[in-house]
Amino acid sequence: MSLFTKVARPALFRLGGGDAEHAHEWTLDRLARLPAPALAAMRRWYGFSNPVEVFGVRFPNRVGLAAGVDKNGVALPAWPALGFGFVEVGTVTAKPQPGNDKPRLFRARASEGIVNRMGFNNAGAAALADRLAELGPLDVPLGISLGKSKVTPLEDAVEDYLTSYRLLHPYADYIAVNVSSPNTPGLRTLQDRDSIAALLKALAGPVPVLVKIAPDLTAPAIAELLEVCLEHGAAGIIATNTTLSRDGLAAADRHLANEAGGLSGAPLTARSREVVRFVHTESGGRLPIIGVGGIMSADDASRMLDAGAALVQLYSGFIYRGPDLVLEVARGARPARAAAAR
């Protein structure tokens, strides 16, 4: 058991009377205030170089911070210092929005999972663009996840995404199109053939565009989506978002089964890997994959890479295991390492 899991995690989980969102915001605020000497010391401890090039972008290692952790990019210098080889901010929308009513973030502790119904709470694309312009380039690649504003009708979704894209693509090493969050009404319908084709046509440009998909799609639906992505020049797939399923929740967490929102973390490990394997096989390896969902160890990451992912991202695993997991995965995750155990 690490110092994080023995000391830091219990303390963080007590903040705000155990309120998960309070702890999240408190942590972001502290990370945002770290002085340069502290960041340098962290980088010396957690940094690990194992470069790889994916969709034309060079990554210092394969481990990224998933969207949703730092939606507004308030603590961007801290993430490379914690060892992440890339960072994805957002999901950000064209219009600022408060998200869904609180409480909206819940820990499934016994399952090492998280249920969230945040609803794309963010300060808006213009505010993020201003922050990124002031900050300047990061030391690692930056992905920016784009979503639809809740108030925008589905028929106007393309223009809504395009507004954010125009503001933010100059700062992005890649763009992630989030059409798979379960927490914005109707959003997942944008994963159908015509909608995703229109989006990809509109967002075609100099920056690689990846599509983030839901784990709840059927195999035929994923296959159709992949066909459209290949036809319209998507640079890759991010698999997967959170799930509406509550399979894998431990008995102690069953009280969360009726909470609306998406489930992430260890209960999603097997399904995310299954989707990644399907995407890799169905696309013939032509679409690079960022694997995300339930990566709680280097072995989980290795299995994700074996399934066909080129890169991996952490969210719930980082919450439960802390920065030691970033270094563990960066050092230990290798394609084919876990092939014999599959």
C-alpha positions as CSV (number, residue, x, y, z in Angstrom):
1,M,0.0,0.0,0.0
2,S,1.4,3.4,-1.0
3,L,1.7,6.6,1.0
4,F,-1.1,8.0,-1.2
5,T,-3.6,5.1,-0.4
6,K,-2.5,5.0,3.3
7,V,-2.6,8.8,4.1
8,A,-3.5,11.1,1.3
9,R,-6.6,9.3,-0.1
10,P,-8.3,8.9,3.3
11,A,-7.8,12.6,4.0
12,L,-9.0,13.6,0.6
13,F,-12.1,11.4,0.8
14,R,-13.0,13.1,4.2
15,L,-13.0,16.6,2.7
16,G,-16.3,18.4,2.6
17,G,-17.9,15.7,4.7
18,G,-17.0,13.1,2.1
19,D,-18.4,15.0,-0.8
20,A,-16.5,13.8,-3.9
21,E,-16.9,17.0,-6.0
22,H,-15.6,19.2,-3.1
23,A,-12.5,17.0,-2.8
24,H,-12.0,17.2,-6.6
25,E,-12.2,21.0,-6.7
26,W,-10.0,21.4,-3.6
27,T,-7.3,19.2,-5.2
28,L,-7.4,21.2,-8.5
29,D,-7.1,24.4,-6.6
30,R,-4.0,23.2,-4.7
31,L,-2.4,21.8,-7.8
32,A,-3.0,25.1,-9.6
33,R,-1.1,27.0,-6.9
34,L,2.0,24.8,-6.9
35,P,5.2,26.9,-7.4
36,A,7.8,26.2,-10.1
37,P,10.3,24.5,-7.7
38,A,7.6,22.1,-6.5
39,L,6.6,21.2,-10.1
40,A,10.3,20.6,-11.0
41,A,10.7,18.3,-8.0
42,M,7.6,16.4,-8.9
43,R,8.8,16.0,-12.5
44,R,12.1,14.6,-11.3
45,W,10.2,12.0,-9.2
46,Y,7.3,11.0,-11.4
47,G,8.7,11.8,-14.9
48,F,9.3,8.9,-17.2
49,S,10.2,9.0,-20.9
50,N,9.2,6.3,-23.4
51,P,8.3,8.3,-26.5
52,V,5.8,7.1,-29.1
53,E,4.2,8.7,-32.1
54,V,0.5,8.3,-32.7
55,F,-1.6,10.1,-35.4
56,G,1.3,12.3,-36.2
57,V,1.8,13.5,-32.6
58,R,4.8,12.6,-30.5
59,F,4.0,11.6,-26.9
60,P,6.7,11.4,-24.2
61,N,5.0,8.4,-22.8
62,R,1.7,6.5,-23.4
63,V,-0.2,7.6,-20.3
64,G,-2.6,10.5,-20.4
65,L,-5.0,12.4,-18.1
66,A,-8.5,11.7,-19.3
67,A,-11.1,14.5,-19.9
68,G,-13.2,15.4,-17.0
69,V,-10.4,15.8,-14.4
70,D,-9.4,19.3,-15.3
71,K,-12.3,20.5,-17.4
72,N,-11.3,24.2,-17.5
73,G,-7.5,23.7,-17.6
74,V,-6.9,25.4,-14.3
75,A,-4.0,23.1,-13.2
76,L,-2.3,22.4,-16.5
77,P,1.3,22.7,-15.5
78,A,0.8,20.1,-12.7
79,W,-0.2,17.2,-14.9
80,P,3.1,16.8,-16.8
81,A,4.9,17.2,-13.4
82,L,2.9,14.2,-12.2
83,G,4.2,12.2,-15.0
84,F,1.4,12.3,-17.6
85,G,2.6,12.1,-21.1
86,F,-0.4,14.0,-22.4
87,V,-3.4,15.9,-21.0
88,E,-7.0,16.1,-22.3
89,V,-9.0,19.1,-20.9
90,G,-12.7,19.5,-21.1
91,T,-15.2,18.4,-22.0
92,V,-15.8,22.1,-22.9
93,T,-18.9,23.5,-24.6
94,A,-19.4,26.6,-26.8
95,K,-21.5,28.2,-24.1
96,P,-20.6,28.3,-20.4
97,Q,-22.9,26.1,-18.4
98,P,-23.2,25.1,-14.7
99,G,-24.0,21.4,-15.4
100,N,-26.5,19.3,-13.5
101,D,-27.7,19.8,-10.0
102,K,-25.6,18.7,-7.1
103,P,-24.8,16.2,-5.7
104,R,-23.6,14.8,-9.0
105,L,-20.4,12.9,-8.2
106,F,-20.3,9.7,-6.1
107,R,-17.6,7.3,-5.1
108,A,-18.3,3.6,-5.3
109,R,-15.5,2.8,-2.9
110,A,-15.8,-0.9,-2.6
111,S,-15.9,-1.2,-6.4
112,E,-13.2,1.4,-7.0
113,G,-15.7,3.1,-9.3
114,I,-17.2,6.6,-9.7
115,V,-20.7,7.5,-10.7
116,N,-21.1,11.0,-12.2
117,R,-23.8,13.1,-13.8
118,M,-21.8,16.3,-14.1
119,G,-23.4,17.4,-17.3
120,F,-20.5,19.2,-18.9
121,N,-20.1,21.9,-16.3
122,N,-17.5,24.3,-17.7
123,A,-16.6,27.9,-18.2
124,G,-17.0,27.7,-21.9
125,A,-14.8,27.5,-24.9
126,A,-13.8,31.2,-25.0
127,A,-12.7,31.1,-21.4
128,L,-10.5,28.1,-22.0
129,A,-9.0,29.7,-25.1
130,D,-8.1,32.7,-23.1
131,R,-6.5,30.6,-20.4
132,L,-4.5,28.6,-23.0
133,A,-3.3,31.7,-24.8
134,E,-2.1,33.1,-21.5
135,L,-0.4,29.9,-20.4
136,G,1.4,29.1,-23.6
137,P,2.4,25.7,-24.9
138,L,2.5,22.7,-22.5
139,D,5.5,20.4,-22.2
140,V,3.3,17.5,-23.4
141,P,0.6,17.2,-26.1
142,L,-2.7,18.7,-25.2
143,G,-6.0,17.2,-26.2
144,I,-9.2,19.2,-26.0
145,S,-12.6,17.4,-25.6
146,L,-15.5,19.2,-27.2
147,G,-19.2,18.6,-26.3
148,K,-22.6,20.1,-27.2
149,S,-24.0,22.9,-25.1
150,K,-27.1,21.7,-23.3
151,V,-29.2,24.6,-24.5
152,T,-28.3,24.0,-28.2
153,P,-30.9,21.9,-30.1
154,L,-29.6,18.7,-31.6
155,E,-30.3,20.0,-35.1
156,D,-27.8,22.8,-34.4
157,A,-25.1,20.6,-32.8
158,V,-22.6,20.8,-35.7
159,E,-22.5,24.6,-35.5
160,D,-22.2,24.4,-31.7
161,Y,-19.1,22.1,-31.9
162,L,-17.7,24.2,-34.7
163,T,-17.9,27.3,-32.5
164,S,-15.7,25.6,-29.9
165,Y,-13.4,24.1,-32.5
166,R,-12.7,27.5,-34.1
167,L,-11.8,29.0,-30.7
168,L,-9.7,26.1,-29.4
169,H,-8.0,24.2,-32.3
170,P,-5.0,26.6,-32.4
171,Y,-4.0,25.3,-28.9
172,A,-4.8,21.6,-29.4
173,D,-2.5,18.8,-30.5
174,Y,-5.7,16.8,-31.0
175,I,-9.4,17.4,-30.7
176,A,-11.8,14.8,-29.1
177,V,-15.4,14.9,-30.1
178,N,-17.5,13.8,-27.2
179,V,-20.8,12.4,-28.5
180,S,-21.0,9.7,-25.8
181,S,-21.6,11.3,-22.4
182,P,-24.8,9.9,-20.9
183,N,-25.4,13.1,-19.0
184,T,-26.5,15.5,-21.7
185,P,-30.0,14.7,-23.1
186,G,-29.9,13.3,-26.6
187,L,-26.1,13.6,-27.0
188,R,-25.5,9.9,-27.7
189,T,-27.8,10.1,-30.8
190,L,-25.0,12.0,-32.4
191,Q,-23.1,8.7,-32.6
192,D,-25.3,7.7,-35.5
193,R,-24.1,7.6,-39.1
194,D,-25.5,10.9,-40.4
195,S,-24.7,12.9,-37.3
196,I,-21.1,11.8,-36.9
197,A,-20.5,12.2,-40.6
198,A,-21.7,15.8,-40.5
199,L,-19.5,16.5,-37.5
200,L,-16.4,15.1,-39.0
201,K,-16.9,17.0,-42.2
202,A,-17.3,20.3,-40.3
203,L,-14.3,19.7,-38.1
204,A,-11.9,18.6,-40.8
205,G,-8.7,20.7,-40.6
206,P,-5.1,20.7,-39.5
207,V,-5.6,19.2,-36.1
208,P,-6.3,15.4,-35.6
209,V,-9.9,14.8,-34.6
210,L,-10.8,11.7,-32.6
211,V,-14.2,10.4,-31.7
212,K,-15.0,9.3,-28.2
213,I,-17.5,6.4,-28.1
214,A,-19.8,4.9,-25.5
215,P,-19.2,1.4,-24.1
216,D,-22.9,0.7,-24.3
217,L,-23.1,0.7,-28.1
218,T,-23.8,-2.7,-29.8
219,A,-21.2,-4.2,-32.1
220,P,-23.1,-3.3,-35.3
221,A,-23.5,0.3,-34.1
222,I,-19.7,0.6,-33.4
223,A,-18.9,-1.0,-36.8
224,E,-21.1,1.6,-38.5
225,L,-19.5,4.4,-36.6
226,L,-16.0,3.2,-37.5
227,E,-17.0,3.0,-41.2
228,V,-18.0,6.6,-41.0
229,C,-14.8,7.6,-39.2
230,L,-12.7,5.9,-41.8
231,E,-14.7,7.5,-44.6
232,H,-14.4,11.0,-43.2
233,G,-10.8,11.1,-42.0
234,A,-11.1,10.7,-38.2
235,A,-7.6,10.4,-36.8
236,G,-8.7,7.9,-34.1
237,I,-11.1,6.6,-31.5
238,I,-11.2,7.2,-27.8
239,A,-12.8,4.1,-26.1
240,T,-14.6,4.4,-23.9
241,N,-16.7,6.9,-22.1
242,T,-18.7,6.0,-18.9
243,T,-21.4,3.3,-18.9
244,L,-25.0,3.3,-18.0
245,S,-24.7,-0.3,-16.8
246,R,-24.2,-1.0,-13.2
247,D,-22.7,-4.4,-13.7
248,G,-19.6,-4.9,-11.5
249,L,-20.8,-2.8,-8.5
250,A,-19.9,-4.5,-5.2
251,A,-22.7,-5.2,-2.8
252,A,-21.6,-2.3,-0.6
253,D,-22.1,0.1,-3.5
254,R,-25.5,-1.2,-4.7
255,H,-27.1,1.8,-3.3
256,L,-25.6,3.8,-6.1
257,A,-27.2,1.6,-8.8
258,N,-30.2,3.9,-9.0
259,E,-28.2,7.1,-9.2
260,A,-28.4,8.6,-12.7
261,G,-25.2,9.1,-14.5
262,G,-22.2,7.2,-16.0
263,L,-20.1,4.6,-14.1
264,S,-16.4,4.6,-14.5
265,G,-13.5,2.8,-12.8
266,A,-12.9,-0.9,-12.1
267,P,-16.4,-2.0,-13.1
268,L,-15.7,-0.8,-16.6
269,T,-12.3,-2.5,-17.1
270,A,-13.4,-5.5,-19.0
271,R,-16.0,-3.8,-21.2
272,S,-13.6,-1.0,-22.2
273,R,-11.0,-3.5,-23.2
274,E,-13.6,-5.5,-25.1
275,V,-14.6,-2.4,-27.1
276,V,-11.0,-1.5,-27.8
277,R,-10.3,-5.0,-29.1
278,F,-13.4,-4.8,-31.3
279,V,-12.4,-1.3,-32.7
280,H,-8.9,-2.5,-33.5
281,T,-10.1,-5.6,-35.2
282,E,-13.0,-4.1,-37.1
283,S,-10.9,-1.2,-38.4
284,G,-8.0,-3.4,-39.3
285,G,-5.8,-1.2,-37.1
286,R,-6.4,1.8,-39.3
287,L,-7.8,3.9,-36.5
288,P,-5.4,4.6,-33.6
289,I,-7.1,4.1,-30.2
290,I,-6.8,5.8,-26.9
291,G,-7.9,3.3,-24.4
292,V,-9.7,4.6,-21.3
293,G,-11.9,3.0,-18.7
294,G,-11.0,1.0,-15.6
295,I,-7.2,1.2,-15.8
296,M,-6.3,0.6,-12.2
297,S,-2.8,-1.0,-12.7
298,A,0.1,-1.4,-15.1
299,D,-1.3,-4.8,-16.0
300,D,-4.7,-3.3,-16.9
301,A,-2.9,-0.8,-19.1
302,S,-0.8,-3.6,-20.7
303,R,-4.0,-5.6,-21.5
304,M,-5.5,-2.5,-23.0
305,L,-2.4,-2.0,-25.2
306,D,-2.6,-5.7,-26.1
307,A,-6.2,-5.2,-27.2
308,G,-5.1,-2.6,-29.7
309,A,-4.8,0.7,-27.9
310,A,-1.8,2.9,-28.8
311,L,-2.2,5.2,-25.7
312,V,-4.1,5.0,-22.4
313,Q,-5.8,7.5,-20.1
314,L,-6.5,7.5,-16.4
315,Y,-9.3,9.1,-14.5
316,S,-10.9,6.8,-11.8
317,G,-7.6,4.9,-11.4
318,F,-5.9,8.2,-10.6
319,I,-8.5,9.1,-8.0
320,Y,-8.1,5.8,-6.2
321,R,-4.4,5.1,-6.7
322,G,-2.9,8.5,-7.0
323,P,0.2,9.7,-8.9
324,D,2.1,6.5,-8.2
325,L,-0.2,4.8,-10.8
326,V,0.9,7.2,-13.5
327,L,4.5,6.2,-13.0
328,E,3.6,2.5,-12.6
329,V,1.8,2.5,-15.9
330,A,4.4,4.6,-17.8
331,R,7.1,2.3,-16.7
332,G,5.4,-1.0,-16.7
333,A,2.7,-1.0,-19.4
334,R,3.9,-2.6,-22.6
335,P,2.1,-4.1,-25.6
336,A,2.1,-7.9,-25.5
337,R,3.2,-8.0,-21.8
338,A,-0.1,-9.5,-20.8
339,A,-0.7,-11.5,-24.0
340,A,-0.1,-14.8,-22.3
341,A,-2.6,-14.1,-19.6
342,R,-5.5,-13.1,-21.8
